[in-house]
Amino acid sequence: MGDKSVGPLSKGFFVVCPRVGLSPQSGGAPAATVADLKAVIVEADLVQLKQIVAQLEALKSSADTKVWRALFDAGVLSAVITRRLILGGKEH
């Protein structure tokens, strides 16, 4: 994905999250690595996902672009949305 796409897609992620019930919520321990974060997302409940969104929001605004790009390229944002869809299916 081109560098010019990362910004708008990241912004879109943070717009979509509250719309699907993932308003950022404080708490939770940050993961040490991208792989750890993805492992946490796979098993996360709704509260944990909201905490991860808050952590991602903080990282986006404070981290250097290489860190954010690594998260983006690793599919962390799509993993959060996918997990939310899975949880949504379990609710019904």
Phi and psi in degrees as a GROMACS rama.xvg file:
@    title "Ramachandran Plot"
@    xaxis  label "Phi"
@    yaxis  label "Psi"
@TYPE xy
-71.3371  152.613  GLY-2
-58.0072  -33.7997  ASP-3
-70.6498  -18.5209  LYS-4
-84.5441  -26.8508  SER-5
-62.0656  -45.0237  VAL-6
-59.8768  -55.2545  GLY-7
-62.6848  -38.4347  PRO-8
-68.6799  -36.188  LEU-9
-65.4957  -44.1947  SER-10
-60.9027  -42.327  LYS-11
-60.4321  -38.0333  GLY-12
-58.9094  -46.4598  PHE-13
-72.8868  -18.6476  PHE-14
-79.5761  -40.1269  VAL-15
-71.2063  -37.16  VAL-16
-51.0747  -53.8816  CYS-17
-62.5002  -29.1233  PRO-18
-69.8123  -22.9203  ARG-19
-109  19.6305  VAL-20
83.9556  22.9867  GLY-21
-117.208  49.6721  LEU-22
-65.2251  135.794  SER-23
-55.9678  138.668  PRO-24
-134.643  132.769  GLN-25
-70.7148  159.423  SER-26
114.373  177.212  GLY-27
81.4181  146.684  GLY-28
-87.7628  131.853  ALA-29
-67.4976  145.086  PRO-30
-75.4894  149.549  ALA-31
-77.7813  -33.2744  ALA-32
-134.506  167.707  THR-33
-62.9877  -41.3979  VAL-34
-62.294  -41.3747  ALA-35
-62.2032  -42.9831  ASP-36
-61.509  -45.1627  LEU-37
-63.7308  -35.9237  LYS-38
-65.9894  -39.063  ALA-39
-65.9308  -41.974  VAL-40
-60.4161  -40.6454  ILE-41
-58.7926  -32.1102  VAL-42
-106.957  1.44292  GLU-43
-67.4579  145.305  ALA-44
-92.5996  -177.222  ASP-45
-62.3378  -41.7125  LEU-46
-63.6248  -44.5892  VAL-47
-62.7614  -39.221  GLN-48
-62.7055  -40.5736  LEU-49
-63.2898  -37.5406  LYS-50
-67.5795  -38.1662  GLN-51
-65.7368  -40.3603  ILE-52
-60.167  -42.3944  VAL-53
-63.0888  -41.2301  ALA-54
-65.4738  -40.74  GLN-55
-65.0516  -39.601  LEU-56
-60.6068  -43.7176  GLU-57
-65.6091  -41.2794  ALA-58
-64.3169  -41.1577  LEU-59
-60.1656  -40.5198  LYS-60
-83.06  -21.4279  SER-61
-113.747  -24.8012  SER-62
-78.6426  157.182  ALA-63
-72.8633  162.334  ASP-64
-62.8489  -28.4697  THR-65
-67.555  -38.0263  LYS-66
-65.728  -48.2166  VAL-67
-62.8466  -41.739  TRP-68
-62.0949  -37.4586  ARG-69
-63.2833  -42.4159  ALA-70
-63.394  -45.0373  LEU-71
-61.7217  -50.2748  PHE-72
-64.6218  -29.4909  ASP-73
-77.0941  -7.0601  ALA-74
83.4638  22.2838  GLY-75
-63.1177  -43.0973  VAL-76
-63.6621  -45.0957  LEU-77
-68.6512  -30.7264  SER-78
-64.4102  -37.8963  ALA-79
-64.0568  -47.442  VAL-80
-65.4643  -41.1867  ILE-81
-61.18  -44.2919  THR-82
-62.9087  -38.3743  ARG-83
-62.773  -40.6236  ARG-84
-63.4695  -40.6292  LEU-85
-62.7591  -46.9416  ILE-86
-62.3668  -38.8778  LEU-87
-61.3841  -38.6933  GLY-88
-66.1617  -33.3586  GLY-89
-74.522  -22.3749  LYS-90
-73.2005  -22.471  GLU-91
